[in-house]
Amino acid sequence: MLRKLGLYILGFLAVVGPATPCAYIAADQPKKERHYLYAVVPGIRNYLEFGGAGIVVFDIDNGHKFVKRIATPASKEEMPDNIKGVCACAVTKKLYFTNTKKLYCVDLATDKTLWDKTMPGGCDRMSITPDGKTIYCPSFERDHWNVVDAATGDVVETLFIQKKDRAHNTICSIDGKQMFLAGIGNTTLPIADAKTHKIVAKVGPFSAGIRPFTVNGAGTLVYCNVNELLGFEIGDVKTGKILHRVEVTGVKQGPVKRHGCPSHGVGMTPDEKEVWCCDGHNSMMHVFDNTVMPPKQIASIKVREQPGWVTFSLDGKYAYPSTGDVIEVKTKKTVTGLTDEKGGEVHSEKVVEIVFADGTVIGCGDQFGLGRQGAKPK
């Protein structure tokens, strides 16, 4: 019996080969990825109908259909508070968001909020290093950034910029080396070393206070909305000089519902071939060819409300203005609109893509429309 079994095994190995057992074949098969858009939603409606601010998840691979709503401690606030920012890390599998007072940490595996911490001076739109260790959290339009241990929420250092800086938006470069720190009251853009927490460079002055901005993958160019401009300005990180002022054409500039500036939102497609710019007054997204300098306006897209932000899917297929319109980048056509479990429109400036494989987080996007060429993620 044993002799027959041994002959059978030898025969089987002769067919399949000793170097390719089934376990190895299975291990080498690519894992199936699933892509989801996480939107942190504030507002009166969410408090009245759903008990407060939460995270609404959409299936990018399935027509951006509603998947679930994640409750958070922010849902239990007595009064609605604005959501200020969102970021995530694939290494630690955590998502973070801020309101005007607190920084929240959510476990992406369990959907549980691990902690929430009140930040000195309040909170605005933060950014995290790719290794998931450090968060730069701006105070709520004051003069400093809180450098935070992302594991615990503890403030490890305070970085003061200038009086009346009005700390507001933060971007960590793709390689994790630089932190770009934009204040509404500052016409220059300070850049900190993400390890030493020291200011190592500045870009500007721009023509007015800096609003939303984006950075290319190499960390060499910044594209900034500024007050009073329908369009954006481009700065050179190496020289600190302003290279171009790009104005939207074909429409009139006018009053806006929120943010107080004509263009609040600018983003770059991941391949860096296009720059998209928000136009609140005209409820439009304006698209620019970024393969030429200065970028050339090539399209304008009507959206369902006044946009105040824009980011993109990691593969560059979709643009996500804050209006909840889902726009196909290639065709410039709106393919759907984000809606919740009750069919209500979902609008959010705080969205981030999370990538899962076999139930495990393996990647994440960014709330800012960052260029992803010329540098490898850390």
N, C-alpha and C positions, 0 to 999 in steps of 0.2 A: 504493500500500500504506500509506504513512504517513498519507495523507489519510483513508483508511478507518479506520485505528487512532485518529486524532484524533476522528473523528466518533463512534466507539464509546465513547471515554472521556467525551466530552461528554454522550452519551446516558445513560451510567451515572451521571454526577454529577447529571443532571437527575432521576433516580429516587431516589437515596439522599441527595442534598443534599451540598454541599461541606463542611459543618461537622460531619459525623458519619462520618468514615472508620472502618474496622473497628478499627484500633489504639486509637482513642480509646474506642470502645464497650467493648472488652475491658478497658481500663484502669479504666473506671468501674464494672465489675462488682464486687460485694462479694466479698472473699476468703472462702473457706470456713474457718471457725474450727473448731479441735479443742481440746477441754478435757481436761487430764490432771491426775491427783492424784499428786503426788510425796511419798512417805513415806520418811523416813530411819529405818531399822530397826536397833536395837541388839539385845542379848540373846545368851544362850548358844547358842540354836538357830541363829541366823544365823552364829555363829562356827563351830559344829560342822558344819553342813550346807552353808554357802555361803562359808566362808572369812573371814567377818567382817562388820562393819557395812557396809551399802550403801544404795542408794536404790531402792525398788521403785515402779514407775510403773503407774498404772491409768487405763483409758480411761473417763472420766466419761460420754462420749456413747454408749458401748457397754456399758451395764450394769456399769460399774466393773470390767471384765475386766482381768486381769493383762496387761501389755504387755511389760515388760522389767525386768531388774535391772541397776543400774549399779554396778560395782565402784569402790571408792575406796581411797586409801592407808590409811584407817582400817580397812579390811578386813585389813590386814597387821599390826595390833597384836598383840602376843603374848597379851595378856589382854583380854577384853571390857571396853569402857569405855562408860559410859552416854552416849547422845546427848542434848545439852542444848537445842539450838534449831535452827531453820531459818528462812531468809528468802530472798527472791529479788528481782530487779530486771528489769523488762521493757526498760528503756533499755539496760542493758549486757548483757542476756541471760545473766546469771550467777545461780547458786544458791549459797548459803552454808550450812554447818552447823557445829555445834560439838560436841565432846565435852568432858570436864572439863578438858582441857589445851590443845587446839588449835582454831583456826578454819580451816575448809577452804573453798576456792573452786572451784566446778565450772562449766565452760562448758556451757550448755544446748544449744548447737548441736552439740557434738561428744561430750558426756558425759565429757570428760576433766577430771581435777582439775588445775587450773592451778597451785595452790600450797597449802601448809598452813603455818600459822605458830603457834608456841607463844606464848600470851598471858601476860604478867606476871600472876601470881596465878590463872591458870587461866581457865576460860570457863563461862558459863551462857547463858541465853536472850537472844539479841541482837536488834537491829532495824536496818534500813537505811533511809536517806533515799530518797524516790522517784526522785531523780536518780541514784542508784546510786553516789554519791561517798563517803558516810560511813557507817560502822557503829559503833553503840554496843554494845560487848561487855562485859557485866558480868563481873567476876572471879568465881571459883568460891566464892560466899558469903563474900566478904571485904568490904572497905570502899570499893571503888572500881570505876569503869567505865573501860575502855580505849576511847578514841576512835580509830578505825582508818580508815586510807585503804583504801577497798574495792577499789581497783585493785591494790594491792601487798600488803596485809596488814600494813603498817607502822603501829605505834602513833604517833599524832601528838600525843596529849595524854592526860593521866590526870586523871580527875575524881573526887576524893575526896568522899564524902558524910558519913559519921559512923562512929565506932568501933562495931564489931559490927553494922554495917548489914546484913550478909549479902546483898549484891547478888545479885539473882536474875532478875527479869523486866523486859523492856524493850519499850516500844511507841513507834513514831514515829507522830505524827499523820498523817492522810491528806494534809494540805497540806504536810507535810514540815517544819513550823516548830518543832514541840515534840517533845521526848523525855521520856517518862514513865519514871521509874526506881524500881522497887519492890524493896525489901529485906525479907526475912523478919523481920529484927530491928528494923525501923523501922515505927512506927505512922503515920507521915506519908509522903505520896507526893511526892517532889521532882520538879519539871518543869524541864528544861533547854532553853535556846534552842539549836536544832540547828546554828546558825551560829557563835555565840560560845562555845558550850559552857559557859555560865554558868547556874547555877540562878536561875530568874526567878520561880518560884512554888512553893507547896506546898499539898497538900490533906490535911486531917486535923487532929487525930489520929483515926484509925479505932480501933475497940475493941480491936484486937490486931494482931499482925504481918501484913503484907499478903502474900497469896499470888497466884494468878493474877488478872488483872483485864482489863477491856476499856474502850474509850473510844468515845464517839459520834463521828460524822463531823465535827461542828463543833468537836470538842475541848473541849467545855464540861462534860461529865459523865463521871465514871469510876465503873465498877461493879466492886467489889473483893471477892473472897473474902478472908476473914481467918481466922486460927487460931481453932478452937473453935466456928465458926459453920457450921451447915448452911443455906446461903443466901448472901447478899451484902449489902454496904453501898454506898450511892451517895453520891458526893462532888461538890460544885460547884467546878469549876476556877476560876471567877471570884472567888468569895468565900473559897474554901478550906475551907468548912464541910461537915460531913456532913449530908445531907438526909434519908436514910431508912436503916433497917435492915430488911431483908426476910428473913424466916425461912420455910423450907420447912415445910409442914404436911402432915398425913396419914400420916407415917411417923416411926419412931423413929431418933434419932441413935445411932450405935454405932461400934465399932472399924473401922479400914480397913487394907488391906494395905500401902499405900504413901503417902508424902507427909505423913502425920501430921495431916491436918486433914479434917474431914467433907466439905467442898466444895473440891475442887481442880480448878477449871475453870469458867469462866463466859464466855459469848459472846453476842453480839448478832447477830440476823439483819441482813443488809445494809440492809434497809429500816427497821431499828430498831423494828419493831413488836413483836418478841418478844425476851426474854432467856432463855437456856437455862443451867441450872446443874447441875453434876455432883453426884452423891450416891454416894460410894464404898461405904459400908456396905450400902446397899440395891440396889446395881447398877442405878441409875436415872438418867435425865435428867429434870429438872423444868423445865417451861416456864411462863413468865410473860408476861402481856399488858403490854407496855411503853408502850401508848398512854395509860395512866392512871398517876398517881403517888400512892402508891408502886405499883410493878408488882404485878399480881394473878396468883396462881398459877392456871393453867388446865388443865394436863395433866401427867401423869407417865408416862414411857416406860421399860419394862424393857429393859436391854441385856445383852450376853452376858458381860460381866465388870465389874469395878469401874472406872468411868470416871475418868480423871484429867485430861482436857482436852476441849475442844470448839471446832471452828471450822466455817465454812460455805463452800459453793460461792459463787462471785462473783455468780451469778444468784439466790442465796437459795433455790434449790430443795432442796438437800440439807444436812443437818447431819452432821458428822463427829466423833462422840466418839472418844476414843482407843482404844476397844474394837474399832474396825474395823467397827462397825455403820454402815450407810449409811441414814439416816432421811430420809424425804420430809417436808419442813417443813410443807407444806400439810395432809397427812393424819395426820401424826405416826406413820406406819407405817414399820417397818424393811423396806426393799425388797431389801437384799442385805447380805452381809458381805464385807469385803476378804479375799481369799485369794491366796497366792503361786503360783508355778509348780508347786509340789508339793502344792497343795491345803491347805497349812497356813494357819491364821488369821494375819492380819497385824494387830498392834496397834501403834499409834504415836501419841505426843503431838506428833510433829514432822512435820506434813503441810502442804503448800502447793499450791494450784492454779496450773498454768502453762497459758497459752493460746497456741496456735500458729495461724498462718494461712499457708498455702502453705509450711510448714516453718520459718517464722520466728517467734520469740517476740514476741508483741504485747501480752501482759498477764500479770499474776500476782496471786494472792491474798495472804493473810497467814496466818501460823500462829495468830494471835489472831483471834477472831470479832469483827471491828471493825464498828461502824456506818459506813455510807457515805453518809449524808444530811447536807446542810447545809454541805458543803465540796467543792470541786473538787480532784482530785489535782493535785499540782504537775507 
